[in-house]
Amino acid sequence: MITDEVIREIYKKYNKPNRKKEDLNLDYFVDLLKSHHEITVVPPGEVIIGSLEEFNPFRRFLIRSLTAVLEFDKIIAFVFPNHILFLGKDDETIRVHIKPEEKRGFFGRLFGRR
């Protein structure tokens, strides 16, 4: 089970996009998820999840925006700087976690910094 603590650690550890596409091991994960999610990689560097509706904002994403792809017991997590897309390995479940906005202190609010 993925808890809030695990999600916080994922955001903390994988906060920058991955420089090498090979480090993501995307081909392995696409083959693993293909049967339940109709996921494909389009040559210019885009991933499309065919099981989602056409106008769903999470249907397509650029590979260069991925920070990591993580495998858990029953879930594969596609990690981005501002959200995590969880896809079930054994079923069609898809969950999205949106990163909460960080609380700003007094000076951050005063001077507009985060």
Backbone bond lengths (Angstrom), bond angles and torsions (degrees), N, CA, C in turn:
res aa  C-N    CA-C-N  psi(-1)  N-CA   C-N-CA  omega(-1)  CA-C   N-CA-C  phi
1 M - - - 1.446 - - 1.529 109.07 -
2 I 1.294 115.84 138.29 1.453 121.03 -178.43 1.530 108.29 -97.84
3 T 1.317 115.34 115.90 1.460 121.09 -177.23 1.525 110.85 -95.22
4 D 1.329 115.86 172.70 1.465 120.65 177.09 1.520 111.18 -62.13
5 E 1.325 116.97 -34.60 1.467 120.84 178.75 1.528 111.11 -64.43
6 V 1.330 116.33 -41.56 1.462 120.94 178.30 1.532 110.05 -64.43
7 I 1.313 116.81 -41.94 1.463 121.00 178.99 1.521 110.85 -63.09
8 R 1.328 117.55 -41.89 1.474 120.73 177.39 1.526 111.26 -61.55
9 E 1.320 116.53 -41.35 1.472 120.42 178.74 1.527 111.78 -66.13
10 I 1.333 116.77 -36.38 1.464 120.07 177.73 1.520 109.79 -63.02
11 Y 1.337 117.17 -47.35 1.467 120.32 178.99 1.529 111.26 -62.10
12 K 1.316 116.24 -37.32 1.461 120.41 -178.10 1.537 111.19 -69.91
13 K 1.331 116.14 -43.48 1.460 120.52 -175.43 1.528 112.78 -77.76
14 Y 1.322 116.88 -37.58 1.474 121.50 -175.91 1.527 109.89 -113.83
15 N 1.323 116.40 70.57 1.458 119.64 -176.82 1.531 113.45 -101.90
16 K 1.316 118.54 -10.26 1.463 122.09 179.77 1.527 109.59 -116.99
17 P 1.344 117.59 143.65 1.472 119.57 177.46 1.526 112.16 -59.53
18 N 1.314 114.75 145.72 1.464 121.65 -178.68 1.521 109.48 -72.31
19 R 1.319 116.94 133.37 1.464 121.12 -177.65 1.532 112.21 -76.51
20 K 1.315 117.38 -35.28 1.458 120.95 -177.38 1.528 109.96 -106.68
21 K 1.296 115.66 125.05 1.462 121.38 179.37 1.531 111.32 -64.53
22 E 1.338 116.94 -32.26 1.464 121.35 -178.15 1.525 111.79 -66.49
23 D 1.332 117.77 -29.19 1.463 121.26 -179.41 1.526 112.68 -66.16
24 L 1.318 116.81 -22.57 1.463 120.43 -179.64 1.519 112.68 -73.69
25 N 1.337 117.56 -23.30 1.470 122.58 -178.48 1.531 110.19 56.28
26 L 1.318 115.59 42.58 1.460 122.72 -173.03 1.525 113.18 -64.40
27 D 1.320 118.68 -36.24 1.467 121.22 -179.27 1.525 111.55 -60.57
28 Y 1.322 117.05 -41.06 1.465 121.59 178.64 1.528 110.70 -61.64
29 F 1.334 116.60 -46.44 1.458 120.49 -176.86 1.526 112.16 -71.59
30 V 1.314 117.94 -34.88 1.464 120.86 177.23 1.524 110.03 -65.09
31 D 1.328 117.71 -43.24 1.468 120.62 177.13 1.522 111.68 -63.42
32 L 1.307 117.00 -36.47 1.456 122.18 179.94 1.528 111.67 -67.79
33 L 1.322 117.61 -36.46 1.464 122.49 -175.39 1.526 113.92 -95.80
34 K 1.312 117.80 -11.04 1.459 121.98 -171.35 1.527 113.65 -57.03
35 S 1.303 118.42 -37.80 1.466 121.02 -174.86 1.525 113.08 -69.68
36 H 1.312 118.38 -30.14 1.466 120.62 -176.91 1.525 113.90 -103.04
37 H 1.327 118.32 -21.33 1.455 120.11 -172.51 1.525 114.55 -122.80
38 E 1.309 119.30 0.44 1.463 123.03 -179.51 1.533 110.72 50.04
39 I 1.307 116.57 49.12 1.462 122.29 -176.06 1.527 109.63 -91.70
40 T 1.335 116.01 134.84 1.456 121.18 179.65 1.526 110.04 -138.38
41 V 1.329 115.06 155.19 1.456 121.19 176.15 1.528 107.66 -108.30
42 V 1.316 115.75 124.37 1.467 121.91 179.39 1.527 107.60 -95.26
43 P 1.319 118.71 134.68 1.466 122.61 -171.79 1.530 118.62 -46.89
44 P 1.322 122.87 -39.31 1.468 115.66 -178.04 1.524 114.66 -67.90
45 G 1.320 118.21 4.25 1.461 120.29 178.20 1.509 113.70 103.51
46 E 1.321 116.38 37.77 1.455 121.53 -177.80 1.525 109.23 -126.60
47 V 1.334 116.48 144.57 1.462 122.29 176.74 1.520 107.38 -113.39
48 I 1.340 116.18 133.90 1.466 121.51 179.94 1.519 108.65 -121.62
49 I 1.331 115.84 129.58 1.462 121.98 175.67 1.522 106.86 -101.40
50 G 1.322 116.25 100.51 1.457 122.13 -173.28 1.508 115.07 -68.71
51 S 1.314 118.81 -18.61 1.460 120.77 -178.93 1.535 112.45 -77.93
52 L 1.323 117.66 -10.77 1.462 121.03 177.36 1.526 110.06 -90.43
53 E 1.325 115.90 157.55 1.463 121.13 179.90 1.524 110.61 -64.69
54 E 1.302 115.97 157.39 1.460 122.38 -175.42 1.531 113.23 -58.14
55 F 1.322 117.92 -38.24 1.463 120.98 -175.34 1.521 113.66 -98.29
56 N 1.298 117.39 11.41 1.461 121.62 176.55 1.528 108.65 -70.94
57 P 1.334 118.82 127.99 1.468 119.72 -177.60 1.526 114.26 -66.87
58 F 1.319 117.94 -14.73 1.465 121.14 -179.77 1.529 111.99 -99.46
59 R 1.302 117.83 5.89 1.473 121.94 -178.99 1.525 111.72 -67.06
60 R 1.321 118.53 -40.43 1.469 121.86 -179.76 1.515 109.92 -129.50
61 F 1.320 114.66 144.24 1.461 119.83 176.67 1.516 109.47 -150.20
62 L 1.321 114.55 156.59 1.465 120.78 179.68 1.524 110.29 -85.44
63 I 1.307 116.04 139.80 1.462 120.84 179.70 1.525 110.62 -64.43
64 R 1.323 117.09 -34.72 1.463 120.30 -178.45 1.525 112.99 -65.92
65 S 1.336 118.42 -18.01 1.455 120.33 179.04 1.534 112.80 -88.22
66 L 1.318 117.61 -9.23 1.472 121.64 177.74 1.526 110.39 -71.07
67 T 1.325 116.01 137.04 1.457 119.37 173.41 1.524 111.11 -98.49
68 A 1.342 116.65 -27.87 1.464 120.65 178.32 1.524 109.61 -168.23
69 V 1.321 115.38 160.76 1.459 122.87 169.38 1.517 105.24 -127.32
70 L 1.337 115.90 120.42 1.465 121.17 -174.22 1.521 110.47 -118.04
71 E 1.318 115.57 143.76 1.464 121.07 178.54 1.518 109.73 -109.83
72 F 1.329 115.36 127.98 1.456 122.53 173.91 1.526 107.62 -115.09
73 D 1.330 117.72 -173.87 1.462 121.10 -176.58 1.528 112.62 -54.83
74 K 1.331 116.97 -55.31 1.451 120.96 -175.49 1.524 113.19 -120.12
75 I 1.322 116.51 7.33 1.461 120.47 -172.23 1.527 110.34 -137.44
76 I 1.330 115.44 145.59 1.455 122.89 169.10 1.525 106.23 -111.52
77 A 1.331 116.86 130.72 1.462 121.50 -177.81 1.523 109.63 -110.70
78 F 1.317 115.56 123.10 1.461 122.10 172.22 1.523 105.99 -96.88
79 V 1.323 116.26 112.49 1.465 121.65 -172.02 1.525 110.03 -99.11
80 F 1.315 115.53 129.51 1.455 124.51 176.11 1.521 107.78 -121.73
81 P 1.321 119.38 165.26 1.472 119.56 -179.82 1.525 114.42 -59.98
82 N 1.345 118.04 -31.76 1.464 120.36 -175.18 1.518 115.49 -115.23
83 H 1.314 117.66 -3.16 1.463 120.20 178.19 1.527 110.07 -160.30
84 I 1.328 114.44 165.29 1.464 121.35 176.60 1.525 107.10 -128.37
85 L 1.309 116.24 132.08 1.452 122.67 178.55 1.522 107.69 -105.78
86 F 1.341 116.83 114.90 1.461 122.57 -179.05 1.526 108.59 -101.00
87 L 1.335 117.29 124.25 1.456 122.43 177.17 1.516 108.97 -119.62
88 G 1.335 116.36 132.73 1.455 121.53 179.72 1.522 111.74 -71.89
89 K 1.329 116.57 138.90 1.466 120.88 178.86 1.522 111.93 -78.46
90 D 1.337 116.60 -32.92 1.461 120.62 -173.30 1.519 114.14 -106.47
91 D 1.324 117.63 -2.91 1.459 121.05 -179.51 1.524 109.92 -150.73
92 E 1.311 116.47 -174.27 1.463 121.54 -174.80 1.523 113.54 -91.91
93 T 1.310 119.03 14.53 1.459 119.92 -176.40 1.521 111.49 -69.75
94 I 1.326 114.00 139.41 1.456 122.38 176.44 1.521 107.05 -136.12
95 R 1.320 115.84 127.84 1.466 121.35 176.94 1.512 108.37 -128.76
96 V 1.309 115.24 148.48 1.456 120.86 178.27 1.517 108.05 -125.32
97 H 1.310 116.19 132.02 1.464 121.10 173.51 1.517 107.46 -112.65
98 I 1.332 116.15 121.07 1.452 121.79 177.85 1.524 107.87 -93.53
99 K 1.318 116.61 130.33 1.465 121.30 -179.05 1.531 109.33 -65.29
100 P 1.321 116.65 126.35 1.468 118.28 178.98 1.526 111.18 -68.08
101 E 1.313 115.09 149.14 1.457 119.80 179.20 1.522 109.02 -68.94
102 E 1.320 115.47 136.27 1.461 120.25 -178.44 1.523 109.93 -71.64
103 K 1.320 115.20 140.23 1.457 119.98 177.31 1.521 109.01 -73.60
104 R 1.304 115.03 135.00 1.457 119.93 179.68 1.521 109.07 -101.66
105 G 1.311 115.01 144.59 1.455 121.03 177.43 1.519 111.05 -78.17
106 F 1.305 115.09 -176.41 1.455 121.34 -177.79 1.527 111.74 -58.48
107 F 1.344 117.18 -49.36 1.460 120.37 -178.08 1.522 111.66 -69.15
108 G 1.312 117.11 -31.83 1.447 120.14 176.85 1.519 111.51 -65.40
109 R 1.314 116.60 -41.03 1.453 119.98 176.12 1.522 111.50 -69.35
110 L 1.332 115.89 -37.28 1.462 121.04 -177.80 1.523 111.23 -67.98
111 F 1.326 117.08 -43.30 1.450 120.69 -175.54 1.529 113.13 -102.92
112 G 1.317 118.64 2.07 1.450 121.92 176.20 1.501 115.15 75.03
113 R 1.305 118.28 21.32 1.474 121.30 178.38 1.512 110.08 -100.06
114 R 1.307 113.49 155.69 1.467 118.74 178.00 1.483 110.64 -107.77
